[in-house]
Amino acid sequence: MKRNRRYKPGEVAPSSGIYRVEHELHGLMHEATLLKQNLFPRCRECGDGVRFRLLRSVDGRHLLPFRSSTILEEFQASPSIPSMKAAS
């Protein structure tokens, strides 16, 4: 897994860790913790125009699961498109 790889909403997080969140539309940059095998979330404002880059892997036992916030919301797969998480 490359640390410079950028992930899109709906892709499966390859490891538990702290990810830099980069928003294309409004330029907001922040960090989020995500657990391995969870789907990367969408932005409430720019939708799928957000990317995630792993900053630091951490032991998932010490992280709280992702919850929707004022900025990010859980990825909901469309009924016609199977979830990538379900496919793994």
Biopython code that builds the backbone (N, CA, C, O; Angstrom):
import numpy as np
from Bio.PDB.StructureBuilder import StructureBuilder

atoms = [
    (1, "MET", "N", (0.848, -1.178, 0.000)),
    (1, "MET", "CA", (0.000, 0.000, 0.000)),
    (1, "MET", "C", (0.891, 1.239, 0.000)),
    (1, "MET", "O", (1.794, 1.357, 0.829)),
    (2, "LYS", "N", (0.644, 2.142, -0.909)),
    (2, "LYS", "CA", (1.451, 3.346, -1.024)),
    (2, "LYS", "C", (0.820, 4.469, -0.216)),
    (2, "LYS", "O", (-0.393, 4.677, -0.262)),
    (3, "ARG", "N", (1.654, 5.192, 0.527)),
    (3, "ARG", "CA", (1.155, 6.293, 1.344)),
    (3, "ARG", "C", (0.682, 7.469, 0.483)),
    (3, "ARG", "O", (-0.155, 8.257, 0.925)),
    (4, "ASN", "N", (1.199, 7.594, -0.723)),
    (4, "ASN", "CA", (0.815, 8.717, -1.575)),
    (4, "ASN", "C", (-0.445, 8.443, -2.384)),
    (4, "ASN", "O", (-0.948, 9.338, -3.062)),
    (5, "ARG", "N", (-0.956, 7.237, -2.323)),
    (5, "ARG", "CA", (-2.170, 6.906, -3.074)),
    (5, "ARG", "C", (-3.349, 7.701, -2.534)),
    (5, "ARG", "O", (-3.501, 7.868, -1.324)),
    (6, "ARG", "N", (-4.171, 8.182, -3.440)),
    (6, "ARG", "CA", (-5.380, 8.913, -3.054)),
    (6, "ARG", "C", (-6.582, 8.011, -3.266)),
    (6, "ARG", "O", (-6.709, 7.366, -4.307)),
    (7, "TYR", "N", (-7.469, 7.967, -2.266)),
    (7, "TYR", "CA", (-8.656, 7.117, -2.311)),
    (7, "TYR", "C", (-9.897, 7.968, -2.504)),
    (7, "TYR", "O", (-9.949, 9.118, -2.068)),
    (8, "LYS", "N", (-10.907, 7.387, -3.170)),
    (8, "LYS", "CA", (-12.158, 8.076, -3.470)),
    (8, "LYS", "C", (-13.276, 7.548, -2.581)),
    (8, "LYS", "O", (-13.171, 6.445, -2.043)),
    (9, "PRO", "N", (-14.355, 8.331, -2.419)),
    (9, "PRO", "CA", (-15.518, 7.841, -1.672)),
    (9, "PRO", "C", (-16.015, 6.517, -2.254)),
    (9, "PRO", "O", (-16.094, 6.350, -3.471)),
    (10, "GLY", "N", (-16.344, 5.584, -1.367)),
    (10, "GLY", "CA", (-16.841, 4.288, -1.790)),
    (10, "GLY", "C", (-15.769, 3.226, -1.905)),
    (10, "GLY", "O", (-16.086, 2.036, -1.926)),
    (11, "GLU", "N", (-14.488, 3.628, -1.982)),
    (11, "GLU", "CA", (-13.411, 2.642, -1.981)),
    (11, "GLU", "C", (-13.223, 2.124, -0.559)),
    (11, "GLU", "O", (-13.597, 2.788, 0.407)),
    (12, "VAL", "N", (-12.643, 0.941, -0.441)),
    (12, "VAL", "CA", (-12.428, 0.314, 0.860)),
    (12, "VAL", "C", (-11.092, 0.778, 1.445)),
    (12, "VAL", "O", (-10.063, 0.752, 0.769)),
    (13, "ALA", "N", (-11.125, 1.204, 2.711)),
    (13, "ALA", "CA", (-9.899, 1.629, 3.389)),
    (13, "ALA", "C", (-8.968, 0.425, 3.541)),
    (13, "ALA", "O", (-9.369, -0.594, 4.103)),
    (14, "PRO", "N", (-7.727, 0.529, 3.047)),
    (14, "PRO", "CA", (-6.808, -0.601, 3.093)),
    (14, "PRO", "C", (-6.237, -0.869, 4.481)),
    (14, "PRO", "O", (-5.793, -1.981, 4.767)),
    (15, "SER", "N", (-6.246, 0.149, 5.348)),
    (15, "SER", "CA", (-5.754, -0.041, 6.709)),
    (15, "SER", "C", (-6.403, 0.978, 7.631)),
    (15, "SER", "O", (-6.861, 2.036, 7.198)),
    (16, "SER", "N", (-6.433, 0.634, 8.908)),
    (16, "SER", "CA", (-6.923, 1.581, 9.909)),
    (16, "SER", "C", (-5.868, 2.663, 10.063)),
    (16, "SER", "O", (-4.671, 2.379, 10.097)),
    (17, "GLY", "N", (-6.324, 3.908, 10.156)),
    (17, "GLY", "CA", (-5.342, 4.964, 10.309)),
    (17, "GLY", "C", (-5.930, 6.356, 10.237)),
    (17, "GLY", "O", (-7.143, 6.562, 10.207)),
    (18, "ILE", "N", (-5.012, 7.295, 10.212)),
    (18, "ILE", "CA", (-5.363, 8.707, 10.102)),
    (18, "ILE", "C", (-5.142, 9.101, 8.646)),
    (18, "ILE", "O", (-4.055, 8.918, 8.098)),
    (19, "TYR", "N", (-6.178, 9.638, 8.036)),
    (19, "TYR", "CA", (-6.140, 10.017, 6.622)),
    (19, "TYR", "C", (-6.295, 11.527, 6.473)),
    (19, "TYR", "O", (-7.108, 12.150, 7.156)),
    (20, "ARG", "N", (-5.504, 12.106, 5.570)),
    (20, "ARG", "CA", (-5.699, 13.516, 5.206)),
    (20, "ARG", "C", (-6.865, 13.552, 4.247)),
    (20, "ARG", "O", (-6.938, 12.747, 3.319)),
    (21, "VAL", "N", (-7.780, 14.483, 4.467)),
    (21, "VAL", "CA", (-8.970, 14.627, 3.637)),
    (21, "VAL", "C", (-8.814, 15.903, 2.823)),
    (21, "VAL", "O", (-8.632, 16.981, 3.390)),
    (22, "GLU", "N", (-8.884, 15.793, 1.505)),
    (22, "GLU", "CA", (-8.721, 16.936, 0.600)),
    (22, "GLU", "C", (-9.983, 17.100, -0.234)),
    (22, "GLU", "O", (-10.372, 16.195, -0.973)),
    (23, "HIS", "N", (-10.614, 18.253, -0.112)),
    (23, "HIS", "CA", (-11.857, 18.550, -0.829)),
    (23, "HIS", "C", (-11.531, 19.364, -2.076)),
    (23, "HIS", "O", (-10.886, 20.409, -1.991)),
    (24, "GLU", "N", (-11.980, 18.883, -3.237)),
    (24, "GLU", "CA", (-11.684, 19.555, -4.496)),
    (24, "GLU", "C", (-12.497, 20.829, -4.691)),
    (24, "GLU", "O", (-11.976, 21.823, -5.195)),
    (25, "LEU", "N", (-13.755, 20.810, -4.301)),
    (25, "LEU", "CA", (-14.643, 21.943, -4.575)),
    (25, "LEU", "C", (-14.355, 23.161, -3.704)),
    (25, "LEU", "O", (-14.205, 24.270, -4.216)),
    (26, "HIS", "N", (-14.278, 22.962, -2.409)),
    (26, "HIS", "CA", (-14.139, 24.105, -1.514)),
    (26, "HIS", "C", (-12.781, 24.191, -0.837)),
    (26, "HIS", "O", (-12.565, 25.078, -0.011)),
    (27, "GLY", "N", (-11.853, 23.285, -1.170)),
    (27, "GLY", "CA", (-10.470, 23.391, -0.719)),
    (27, "GLY", "C", (-10.216, 23.114, 0.753)),
    (27, "GLY", "O", (-9.096, 23.309, 1.225)),
    (28, "LEU", "N", (-11.214, 22.669, 1.484)),
    (28, "LEU", "CA", (-11.033, 22.372, 2.904)),
    (28, "LEU", "C", (-10.108, 21.174, 3.041)),
    (28, "LEU", "O", (-10.230, 20.207, 2.291)),
    (29, "MET", "N", (-9.182, 21.230, 3.995)),
    (29, "MET", "CA", (-8.289, 20.116, 4.243)),
    (29, "MET", "C", (-8.332, 19.826, 5.743)),
    (29, "MET", "O", (-8.222, 20.738, 6.562)),
    (30, "HIS", "N", (-8.492, 18.556, 6.092)),
    (30, "HIS", "CA", (-8.514, 18.149, 7.496)),
    (30, "HIS", "C", (-8.130, 16.691, 7.572)),
    (30, "HIS", "O", (-7.745, 16.100, 6.564)),
    (31, "GLU", "N", (-8.228, 16.097, 8.751)),
    (31, "GLU", "CA", (-7.887, 14.696, 8.924)),
    (31, "GLU", "C", (-9.077, 13.929, 9.479)),
    (31, "GLU", "O", (-9.935, 14.496, 10.156)),
    (32, "ALA", "N", (-9.121, 12.629, 9.183)),
    (32, "ALA", "CA", (-10.182, 11.753, 9.680)),
    (32, "ALA", "C", (-9.565, 10.398, 10.011)),
    (32, "ALA", "O", (-8.615, 9.967, 9.358)),
    (33, "THR", "N", (-10.101, 9.738, 11.015)),
    (33, "THR", "CA", (-9.659, 8.384, 11.325)),
    (33, "THR", "C", (-10.662, 7.404, 10.738)),
    (33, "THR", "O", (-11.873, 7.573, 10.884)),
    (34, "LEU", "N", (-10.149, 6.389, 10.080)),
    (34, "LEU", "CA", (-10.997, 5.380, 9.452)),
    (34, "LEU", "C", (-10.476, 3.994, 9.787)),
    (34, "LEU", "O", (-9.270, 3.785, 9.914)),
    (35, "LEU", "N", (-11.394, 3.053, 9.927)),
    (35, "LEU", "CA", (-11.037, 1.672, 10.204)),
    (35, "LEU", "C", (-10.859, 0.890, 8.916)),
    (35, "LEU", "O", (-11.531, 1.154, 7.919)),
    (36, "LYS", "N", (-9.947, -0.075, 8.944)),
    (36, "LYS", "CA", (-9.702, -0.955, 7.805)),
    (36, "LYS", "C", (-11.015, -1.603, 7.370)),
    (36, "LYS", "O", (-11.829, -1.990, 8.209)),
    (37, "GLN", "N", (-11.215, -1.716, 6.075)),
    (37, "GLN", "CA", (-12.379, -2.326, 5.430)),
    (37, "GLN", "C", (-13.635, -1.455, 5.445)),
    (37, "GLN", "O", (-14.659, -1.863, 4.897)),
    (38, "ASN", "N", (-13.588, -0.264, 6.056)),
    (38, "ASN", "CA", (-14.722, 0.657, 5.967)),
    (38, "ASN", "C", (-14.649, 1.389, 4.635)),
    (38, "ASN", "O", (-13.573, 1.521, 4.051)),
    (39, "LEU", "N", (-15.778, 1.857, 4.162)),
    (39, "LEU", "CA", (-15.804, 2.629, 2.916)),
    (39, "LEU", "C", (-15.435, 4.078, 3.197)),
    (39, "LEU", "O", (-15.849, 4.654, 4.204)),
    (40, "PHE", "N", (-14.648, 4.662, 2.291)),
    (40, "PHE", "CA", (-14.332, 6.081, 2.425)),
    (40, "PHE", "C", (-15.622, 6.876, 2.240)),
    (40, "PHE", "O", (-16.406, 6.576, 1.340)),
    (41, "PRO", "N", (-15.854, 7.889, 3.082)),
    (41, "PRO", "CA", (-17.105, 8.649, 3.035)),
    (41, "PRO", "C", (-17.131, 9.713, 1.943)),
    (41, "PRO", "O", (-16.118, 10.012, 1.311)),
    (42, "ARG", "N", (-18.319, 10.272, 1.743)),
    (42, "ARG", "CA", (-18.523, 11.403, 0.819)),
    (42, "ARG", "C", (-18.504, 12.706, 1.607)),
    (42, "ARG", "O", (-18.663, 12.721, 2.827)),
    (43, "CYS", "N", (-18.305, 13.799, 0.875)),
    (43, "CYS", "CA", (-18.416, 15.134, 1.465)),
    (43, "CYS", "C", (-19.860, 15.600, 1.319)),
    (43, "CYS", "O", (-20.480, 15.392, 0.275)),
    (44, "ARG", "N", (-20.391, 16.223, 2.353)),
    (44, "ARG", "CA", (-21.768, 16.731, 2.288)),
    (44, "ARG", "C", (-21.888, 17.872, 1.276)),
    (44, "ARG", "O", (-22.968, 18.103, 0.734)),
    (45, "GLU", "N", (-20.792, 18.585, 1.018)),
    (45, "GLU", "CA", (-20.851, 19.718, 0.094)),
    (45, "GLU", "C", (-20.399, 19.354, -1.322)),
    (45, "GLU", "O", (-21.073, 19.700, -2.292)),
    (46, "CYS", "N", (-19.268, 18.663, -1.450)),
    (46, "CYS", "CA", (-18.749, 18.382, -2.797)),
    (46, "CYS", "C", (-18.924, 16.921, -3.217)),
    (46, "CYS", "O", (-18.354, 16.500, -4.223)),
    (47, "GLY", "N", (-19.703, 16.145, -2.462)),
    (47, "GLY", "CA", (-20.039, 14.781, -2.853)),
    (47, "GLY", "C", (-18.827, 13.889, -3.012)),
    (47, "GLY", "O", (-18.078, 13.659, -2.062)),
    (48, "ASP", "N", (-18.639, 13.382, -4.238)),
    (48, "ASP", "CA", (-17.518, 12.491, -4.506)),
    (48, "ASP", "C", (-16.233, 13.252, -4.845)),
    (48, "ASP", "O", (-15.221, 12.635, -5.177)),
    (49, "GLY", "N", (-16.264, 14.567, -4.765)),
    (49, "GLY", "CA", (-15.093, 15.394, -5.061)),
    (49, "GLY", "C", (-14.179, 15.538, -3.860)),
    (49, "GLY", "O", (-13.671, 16.627, -3.592)),
    (50, "VAL", "N", (-13.965, 14.456, -3.139)),
    (50, "VAL", "CA", (-13.091, 14.466, -1.968)),
    (50, "VAL", "C", (-12.146, 13.274, -2.097)),
    (50, "VAL", "O", (-12.539, 12.218, -2.594)),
    (51, "ARG", "N", (-10.905, 13.442, -1.652)),
    (51, "ARG", "CA", (-9.916, 12.373, -1.725)),
    (51, "ARG", "C", (-9.266, 12.190, -0.356)),
    (51, "ARG", "O", (-9.221, 13.110, 0.460)),
    (52, "PHE", "N", (-8.765, 10.976, -0.129)),
    (52, "PHE", "CA", (-8.170, 10.605, 1.152)),
    (52, "PHE", "C", (-6.775, 10.052, 0.911)),
    (52, "PHE", "O", (-6.548, 9.284, -0.023)),
    (53, "ARG", "N", (-5.841, 10.459, 1.773)),
    (53, "ARG", "CA", (-4.456, 9.985, 1.677)),
    (53, "ARG", "C", (-4.023, 9.526, 3.073)),
    (53, "ARG", "O", (-4.160, 10.269, 4.045)),
    (54, "LEU", "N", (-3.505, 8.311, 3.167)),
    (54, "LEU", "CA", (-3.081, 7.771, 4.451)),
    (54, "LEU", "C", (-1.877, 8.544, 4.979)),
    (54, "LEU", "O", (-0.850, 8.656, 4.308)),
    (55, "LEU", "N", (-2.022, 9.076, 6.200)),
    (55, "LEU", "CA", (-0.905, 9.752, 6.849)),
    (55, "LEU", "C", (-0.158, 8.806, 7.775)),
    (55, "LEU", "O", (1.073, 8.781, 7.806)),
    (56, "ARG", "N", (-0.942, 8.015, 8.544)),
    (56, "ARG", "CA", (-0.324, 7.123, 9.514)),
    (56, "ARG", "C", (-1.246, 5.952, 9.809)),
    (56, "ARG", "O", (-2.414, 6.141, 10.147)),
    (57, "SER", "N", (-0.720, 4.750, 9.681)),
    (57, "SER", "CA", (-1.477, 3.562, 10.065)),
    (57, "SER", "C", (-1.482, 3.457, 11.586)),
    (57, "SER", "O", (-0.489, 3.772, 12.242)),
    (58, "VAL", "N", (-2.591, 3.017, 12.134)),
    (58, "VAL", "CA", (-2.691, 2.813, 13.586)),
    (58, "VAL", "C", (-3.446, 1.516, 13.850)),
    (58, "VAL", "O", (-4.149, 1.004, 12.979)),
    (59, "ASP", "N", (-3.293, 1.004, 15.044)),
    (59, "ASP", "CA", (-3.982, -0.206, 15.461)),
    (59, "ASP", "C", (-5.471, 0.102, 15.560)),
    (59, "ASP", "O", (-5.878, 0.948, 16.357)),
    (60, "GLY", "N", (-6.286, -0.579, 14.753)),
    (60, "GLY", "CA", (-7.723, -0.328, 14.715)),
    (60, "GLY", "C", (-8.431, -0.550, 16.034)),
    (60, "GLY", "O", (-9.531, -0.035, 16.234)),
    (61, "ARG", "N", (-7.825, -1.306, 16.942)),
    (61, "ARG", "CA", (-8.458, -1.545, 18.252)),
    (61, "ARG", "C", (-8.514, -0.278, 19.081)),
    (61, "ARG", "O", (-9.259, -0.206, 20.058)),
    (62, "HIS", "N", (-7.722, 0.732, 18.695)),
    (62, "HIS", "CA", (-7.658, 1.967, 19.469)),
    (62, "HIS", "C", (-8.390, 3.127, 18.789)),
    (62, "HIS", "O", (-8.232, 4.282, 19.184)),
    (63, "LEU", "N", (-9.179, 2.819, 17.780)),
    (63, "LEU", "CA", (-9.920, 3.853, 17.050)),
    (63, "LEU", "C", (-11.415, 3.672, 17.236)),
    (63, "LEU", "O", (-11.913, 2.552, 17.353)),
    (64, "LEU", "N", (-12.111, 4.780, 17.259)),
    (64, "LEU", "CA", (-13.569, 4.738, 17.234)),
    (64, "LEU", "C", (-13.998, 4.646, 15.782)),
    (64, "LEU", "O", (-13.336, 5.223, 14.919)),
    (65, "PRO", "N", (-15.085, 3.939, 15.478)),
    (65, "PRO", "CA", (-15.548, 3.857, 14.088)),
    (65, "PRO", "C", (-15.963, 5.229, 13.560)),
    (65, "PRO", "O", (-16.377, 6.103, 14.321)),
    (66, "PHE", "N", (-15.843, 5.399, 12.242)),
    (66, "PHE", "CA", (-16.238, 6.656, 11.602)),
    (66, "PHE", "C", (-17.719, 6.915, 11.821)),
    (66, "PHE", "O", (-18.541, 6.002, 11.752)),
    (67, "ARG", "N", (-18.048, 8.180, 12.086)),
    (67, "ARG", "CA", (-19.450, 8.613, 12.172)),
    (67, "ARG", "C", (-19.610, 9.850, 11.295)),
    (67, "ARG", "O", (-18.698, 10.671, 11.196)),
    (68, "SER", "N", (-20.750, 9.976, 10.672)),
    (68, "SER", "CA", (-21.023, 11.152, 9.852)),
    (68, "SER", "C", (-20.860, 12.409, 10.696)),
    (68, "SER", "O", (-21.110, 12.405, 11.901)),
    (69, "SER", "N", (-20.437, 13.483, 10.037)),
    (69, "SER", "CA", (-20.223, 14.756, 10.718)),
    (69, "SER", "C", (-20.835, 15.874, 9.882)),
    (69, "SER", "O", (-21.556, 15.621, 8.916)),
    (70, "THR", "N", (-20.538, 17.110, 10.265)),
    (70, "THR", "CA", (-21.054, 18.236, 9.490)),
    (70, "THR", "C", (-20.388, 18.316, 8.123)),
    (70, "THR", "O", (-20.921, 18.955, 7.215)),
    (71, "ILE", "N", (-19.225, 17.674, 7.961)),
    (71, "ILE", "CA", (-18.496, 17.744, 6.693)),
    (71, "ILE", "C", (-18.624, 16.451, 5.892)),
    (71, "ILE", "O", (-18.924, 16.497, 4.700)),
    (72, "LEU", "N", (-18.399, 15.291, 6.530)),
    (72, "LEU", "CA", (-18.395, 14.010, 5.828)),
    (72, "LEU", "C", (-19.604, 13.172, 6.216)),
    (72, "LEU", "O", (-20.085, 13.247, 7.346)),
    (73, "GLU", "N", (-20.093, 12.373, 5.271)),
    (73, "GLU", "CA", (-21.198, 11.464, 5.541)),
    (73, "GLU", "C", (-20.840, 10.078, 5.031)),
    (73, "GLU", "O", (-20.076, 9.945, 4.075)),
    (74, "GLU", "N", (-21.386, 9.048, 5.661)),
    (74, "GLU", "CA", (-21.093, 7.682, 5.248)),
    (74, "GLU", "C", (-21.464, 7.476, 3.793)),
    (74, "GLU", "O", (-22.451, 8.025, 3.304)),
    (75, "PHE", "N", (-20.659, 6.677, 3.108)),
    (75, "PHE", "CA", (-20.913, 6.355, 1.710)),
    (75, "PHE", "C", (-22.075, 5.371, 1.640)),
    (75, "PHE", "O", (-22.053, 4.334, 2.303)),
    (76, "GLN", "N", (-23.072, 5.686, 0.853)),
    (76, "GLN", "CA", (-24.220, 4.806, 0.637)),
    (76, "GLN", "C", (-24.206, 4.384, -0.822)),
    (76, "GLN", "O", (-24.413, 5.201, -1.719)),
    (77, "ALA", "N", (-23.961, 3.109, -1.051)),
    (77, "ALA", "CA", (-23.927, 2.609, -2.427)),
    (77, "ALA", "C", (-25.322, 2.665, -3.024)),
    (77, "ALA", "O", (-26.315, 2.413, -2.342)),
    (78, "SER", "N", (-25.383, 2.992, -4.283)),
    (78, "SER", "CA", (-26.643, 3.002, -5.010)),
    (78, "SER", "C", (-27.132, 1.559, -5.148)),
    (78, "SER", "O", (-26.305, 0.659, -5.292)),
    (79, "PRO", "N", (-28.446, 1.304, -5.111)),
    (79, "PRO", "CA", (-28.950, -0.066, -5.245)),
    (79, "PRO", "C", (-28.505, -0.742, -6.539)),
    (79, "PRO", "O", (-28.378, -1.965, -6.582)),
    (80, "SER", "N", (-28.266, 0.042, -7.599)),
    (80, "SER", "CA", (-27.868, -0.538, -8.876)),
    (80, "SER", "C", (-26.359, -0.804, -8.949)),
    (80, "SER", "O", (-25.896, -1.527, -9.832)),
    (81, "ILE", "N", (-25.595, -0.219, -8.020)),
    (81, "ILE", "CA", (-24.151, -0.413, -8.003)),
    (81, "ILE", "C", (-23.794, -1.128, -6.716)),
    (81, "ILE", "O", (-23.998, -0.575, -5.635)),
    (82, "PRO", "N", (-23.270, -2.340, -6.798)),
    (82, "PRO", "CA", (-22.938, -3.064, -5.561)),
    (82, "PRO", "C", (-21.827, -2.372, -4.785)),
    (82, "PRO", "O", (-20.904, -1.813, -5.378)),
    (83, "SER", "N", (-21.916, -2.408, -3.493)),
    (83, "SER", "CA", (-20.906, -1.820, -2.618)),
    (83, "SER", "C", (-19.581, -2.548, -2.795)),
    (83, "SER", "O", (-19.551, -3.774, -2.902)),
    (84, "MET", "N", (-18.490, -1.798, -2.824)),
    (84, "MET", "CA", (-17.181, -2.412, -2.940)),
    (84, "MET", "C", (-16.877, -3.227, -1.688)),
    (84, "MET", "O", (-16.170, -4.232, -1.763)),
    (85, "LYS", "N", (-17.402, -2.808, -0.540)),
    (85, "LYS", "CA", (-17.182, -3.547, 0.696)),
    (85, "LYS", "C", (-17.836, -4.922, 0.595)),
    (85, "LYS", "O", (-17.263, -5.915, 1.045)),
    (86, "ALA", "N", (-19.014, -4.986, 0.017)),
    (86, "ALA", "CA", (-19.726, -6.246, -0.120)),
    (86, "ALA", "C", (-19.014, -7.170, -1.092)),
    (86, "ALA", "O", (-19.106, -8.391, -0.965)),
    (87, "ALA", "N", (-18.310, -6.607, -2.058)),
    (87, "ALA", "CA", (-17.641, -7.402, -3.069)),
    (87, "ALA", "C", (-16.373, -8.055, -2.542)),
    (87, "ALA", "O", (-15.879, -9.010, -3.141)),
    (88, "SER", "N", (-15.827, -7.550, -1.415)),
    (88, "SER", "CA", (-14.567, -8.133, -0.907)),
    (88, "SER", "C", (-14.790, -9.282, 0.012)),
    (88, "SER", "O", (-13.830, -9.867, 0.513)),
]
sb = StructureBuilder()
sb.init_structure("model")
sb.init_model(0)
sb.init_chain("A")
sb.init_seg("    ")
for serial, (resi, resn, name, xyz) in enumerate(atoms, 1):
    if name == "N":
        sb.init_residue(resn, " ", resi, " ")
    sb.init_atom(name, np.array(xyz, "f"), 0.0, 1.0, " ", f" {name:<3s}", serial, name[0])
structure = sb.get_structure()
